Amino acid sequence: MFASCGGAADTLSRASTLQEVEEESQGLSESLAGLGRSRSMSSQASEPASDERMMAYSASLELSVKDNEETRKLLIELMRSSGGFIVNETESSIRTRIPSQNMDIFLAEARTFGNVENESKSGADITDQYRDNVARLNGLKNVRDRYLALLEQANTVSDILSIERELERVNTNIDILEGRIRHAESSVAYSIVTVKFREKTKLGPVGWIFYGLYRGVKWLFVWS
């Protein structure tokens, strides 16, 4: 594969017209992109599915509490002590990222702030996607290195402009892949935890009367 890429690069360096430069540039890009894909498949096939799998976890918790504002302050304090940070905050909810190793501890403590109405936890395996992006990134960096070498050898304005145009395209794709890789690593290192809370219903004087009647009628018909 590297030999064929090198041949494409040599041909590109000898191109004398803008059209030839563009055609050979496209061939070099496709060749190295194929290299990235073949590396990705090889990596996925050879590496074992073990503890090295990359898991991105998220959890949600719904609480019935006595006081929304007090609960919000307690959650923020707990989040900070857990090493997390806020993603989004409202009067009755907090969406935060917590270091993955601290997520279960955070949830256990948050449950004590009220009555748990609902709770869920999920995980996504992003290992293969991550490895594929890393392989593609390595392939694009190889493309960039070859274009930089070709740029030093270019003698005509048309060749220089064509190579610089391709370099801009490759650098843009490199930036995109690096962003995806950083996001994946952050998703594994920090779990998303969403806590929603609402104040318990407070009965007025008439409400308590009907509540007492309800308990009395229930006692007449149902004994536990």
C-alpha positions as CSV (number, residue, x, y, z in Angstrom):
1,M,0.0,0.0,0.0
2,F,2.8,2.4,0.9
3,A,4.6,1.6,-2.4
4,S,1.5,2.5,-4.4
5,C,1.1,5.7,-2.5
6,G,4.7,6.6,-3.1
7,G,4.2,5.9,-6.8
8,A,1.2,8.3,-6.8
9,A,3.3,11.0,-5.1
10,D,6.1,10.6,-7.7
11,T,3.6,10.9,-10.5
12,L,2.1,14.0,-8.9
13,S,5.5,15.7,-8.6
14,R,6.1,15.2,-12.3
15,A,2.7,16.6,-13.3
16,S,3.0,19.7,-15.6
17,T,-0.6,21.0,-15.8
18,L,-3.2,22.0,-13.3
19,Q,-5.6,19.2,-14.5
20,E,-2.9,16.5,-14.1
21,V,-2.0,17.8,-10.6
22,E,-5.7,17.7,-9.5
23,E,-6.2,14.2,-10.9
24,E,-3.0,12.8,-9.3
25,S,-3.9,14.6,-6.0
26,Q,-7.2,12.8,-5.9
27,G,-5.6,9.5,-6.6
28,L,-3.1,10.0,-3.7
29,S,-5.9,11.0,-1.3
30,E,-8.0,8.0,-2.2
31,S,-5.1,5.6,-1.9
32,L,-4.2,6.8,1.6
33,A,-7.8,6.9,2.7
34,G,-8.0,3.2,1.7
35,L,-4.9,2.7,3.8
36,G,-6.7,4.2,6.8
37,R,-9.7,1.9,6.3
38,S,-7.5,-1.2,6.0
39,R,-5.7,-0.3,9.2
40,S,-9.0,0.2,11.0
41,M,-10.3,-3.3,10.0
42,S,-7.0,-4.9,10.9
43,S,-7.0,-3.2,14.3
44,Q,-10.6,-4.2,15.1
45,A,-9.9,-7.9,14.0
46,S,-6.6,-8.3,16.0
47,E,-7.3,-6.5,19.3
48,P,-9.3,-8.5,21.8
49,A,-12.7,-7.3,23.2
50,S,-11.6,-7.0,26.9
51,D,-11.4,-4.4,29.6
52,E,-9.9,-2.1,27.0
53,R,-13.3,-1.5,25.5
54,M,-14.3,2.2,25.6
55,M,-17.7,2.7,27.2
56,A,-19.5,6.0,27.4
57,Y,-22.0,6.0,30.2
58,S,-25.0,8.2,31.0
59,A,-27.5,8.2,33.9
60,S,-30.7,10.1,34.9
61,L,-32.3,10.5,38.2
62,E,-35.7,12.0,39.2
63,L,-36.3,13.1,42.7
64,S,-39.3,14.3,44.8
65,V,-37.8,16.8,47.3
66,K,-38.9,19.2,50.0
67,D,-37.2,22.3,48.5
68,N,-36.0,22.7,44.9
69,E,-33.5,25.5,45.7
70,E,-31.9,23.6,48.6
71,T,-31.7,20.5,46.5
72,R,-30.1,22.4,43.6
73,K,-27.4,23.8,45.9
74,L,-26.7,20.4,47.4
75,L,-26.3,18.8,44.0
76,I,-23.9,21.5,42.8
77,E,-21.8,21.1,45.9
78,L,-21.8,17.3,45.4
79,M,-20.9,17.7,41.8
80,R,-17.9,19.9,42.6
81,S,-16.7,17.6,45.3
82,S,-17.0,14.7,42.7
83,G,-14.8,16.5,40.2
84,G,-17.6,17.3,37.8
85,F,-18.8,20.3,35.9
86,I,-22.2,21.6,34.8
87,V,-23.4,21.2,31.3
88,N,-26.9,22.7,31.7
89,E,-28.8,24.0,34.8
90,T,-32.4,25.1,35.4
91,E,-34.5,25.7,38.5
92,S,-35.5,22.1,38.7
93,S,-32.8,20.1,36.9
94,I,-29.0,19.8,36.6
95,R,-27.2,18.1,33.7
96,T,-23.6,17.5,34.6
97,R,-20.5,15.5,33.6
98,I,-18.9,13.5,36.4
99,P,-15.7,11.5,36.2
100,S,-16.8,8.0,35.3
101,Q,-15.1,6.4,38.3
102,N,-17.2,8.7,40.6
103,M,-20.6,8.4,38.9
104,D,-22.0,5.6,41.1
105,I,-20.8,7.4,44.2
106,F,-22.4,10.6,43.0
107,L,-25.8,8.9,42.3
108,A,-25.8,7.1,45.6
109,E,-25.3,10.4,47.5
110,A,-27.9,12.3,45.2
111,R,-30.5,9.7,46.1
112,T,-30.4,10.8,49.7
113,F,-31.6,14.3,48.8
114,G,-35.2,13.1,48.2
115,N,-37.5,10.2,47.2
116,V,-36.4,8.5,44.0
117,E,-39.2,8.7,41.4
118,N,-37.3,7.3,38.5
119,E,-33.7,6.2,37.7
120,S,-31.9,4.9,34.6
121,K,-28.4,4.2,33.4
122,S,-27.1,3.2,30.0
123,G,-23.7,2.7,28.3
124,A,-22.5,2.9,24.7
125,D,-19.5,1.0,23.3
126,I,-17.6,3.4,21.1
127,T,-14.4,1.4,20.8
128,D,-14.7,0.5,17.1
129,Q,-15.7,4.0,16.1
130,Y,-12.8,5.5,18.1
131,R,-10.2,3.1,16.5
132,D,-11.6,3.8,13.0
133,N,-11.2,7.6,13.6
134,V,-7.7,7.2,14.9
135,A,-6.8,5.1,11.8
136,R,-8.3,7.6,9.4
137,L,-6.5,10.4,11.2
138,N,-3.1,8.6,10.8
139,G,-3.8,8.1,7.2
140,L,-4.7,11.8,6.7
141,K,-1.5,12.9,8.5
142,N,0.5,10.7,6.1
143,V,-1.3,12.5,3.2
144,R,-0.4,15.9,4.7
145,D,3.3,14.9,5.0
146,R,3.4,13.8,1.4
147,Y,1.8,17.0,0.2
148,L,4.2,19.1,2.2
149,A,7.1,17.3,0.6
150,L,5.6,17.8,-2.8
151,L,5.1,21.5,-2.1
152,E,8.8,21.9,-1.6
153,Q,9.5,20.4,-5.0
154,A,6.8,22.3,-6.9
155,N,8.2,24.7,-9.6
156,T,5.0,26.2,-11.1
157,V,2.4,28.4,-9.7
158,S,-0.4,26.0,-10.8
159,D,1.3,23.1,-9.0
160,I,1.7,25.2,-5.8
161,L,-1.9,26.4,-5.8
162,S,-3.2,22.9,-6.4
163,I,-1.1,21.4,-3.6
164,E,-2.0,24.1,-1.2
165,R,-5.7,23.6,-2.0
166,E,-5.4,19.9,-1.2
167,L,-3.5,20.7,2.0
168,E,-6.3,22.9,3.1
169,R,-8.8,20.2,2.5
170,V,-6.7,17.6,4.3
171,N,-6.1,19.9,7.3
172,T,-9.8,20.6,7.6
173,N,-10.5,16.8,7.7
174,I,-7.7,16.3,10.3
175,D,-9.3,19.0,12.5
176,I,-12.7,17.3,12.3
177,L,-11.3,13.9,13.2
178,E,-9.2,15.2,16.1
179,G,-12.4,16.9,17.4
180,R,-14.3,13.6,17.2
181,I,-11.4,11.7,19.0
182,R,-11.3,14.3,21.8
183,H,-15.1,14.1,22.2
184,A,-14.9,10.3,22.4
185,E,-12.2,10.4,25.0
186,S,-14.1,13.0,27.0
187,S,-17.3,10.9,26.8
188,V,-15.4,7.9,28.3
189,A,-13.6,9.9,31.0
190,Y,-16.7,11.9,32.0
191,S,-20.2,10.4,32.3
192,I,-23.3,12.5,31.7
193,V,-25.6,12.6,34.7
194,T,-29.0,14.4,34.6
195,V,-30.9,15.0,37.9
196,K,-34.4,16.3,37.8
197,F,-36.2,17.3,41.0
198,R,-39.6,18.6,42.0
199,E,-41.1,19.6,45.3
200,K,-43.5,17.3,47.0
201,T,-47.2,18.3,46.8
202,K,-48.1,20.3,49.8
203,L,-51.7,19.9,51.0
204,G,-53.8,22.8,52.3
205,P,-56.3,22.5,55.2
206,V,-59.1,21.2,52.9
207,G,-56.6,18.8,51.3
208,W,-55.7,17.3,54.6
209,I,-59.4,16.7,55.4
210,F,-59.9,14.8,52.2
211,Y,-56.6,12.9,52.7
212,G,-57.8,11.9,56.2
213,L,-61.1,10.7,54.8
214,Y,-59.3,8.7,52.1
215,R,-57.1,7.0,54.7
216,G,-60.1,6.2,56.8
217,V,-62.1,4.6,53.9
218,K,-59.0,2.7,52.8
219,W,-58.7,1.3,56.4
220,L,-62.3,0.0,56.3
221,F,-61.7,-2.0,53.1
222,V,-58.0,-2.8,53.0
223,W,-55.9,-4.2,55.8
224,S,-52.2,-4.9,55.2
